[in-house]
Amino acid sequence: MAVNVPLDEMSVEEKLQLLEAVWADLSRVPDELESPAWHKDVLEETERRVQSGEATFSDWQKAKGSIRDRLK
């Protein structure tokens, strides 16, 4: 089924609302959503890094500020 959405005519806010509506619909049936195989590998690697102490964590507000600073 082809769906034509006039993305070039939509505002950023409208596009985000569309994404949210699609995600809300998909999340109603989580058992039908299968994670890609690589996702398990990434989660296991992250868990390994946390357990070994290699992973570092940042306060979310500080992390957002740091990302914004790098994008300027």
TASUL-V59899 format. One record per pair of residues at least 6 apart in sequence whose ideal C-beta (glycine too) atoms are under 7 Angstrom apart, sorted by the first residue. I is the first residue (numbers start at 0). GAP is how many residues later the second one is. D is the distance in whole Angstrom. If there is no record, write none. Layout:
i=I gap=GAP d=D
i=I gap=GAP d=D
//
This chain:
i=4 gap=13 d=7
i=6 gap=8 d=7
i=25 gap=7 d=6
i=45 gap=9 d=7
i=48 gap=6 d=4
//
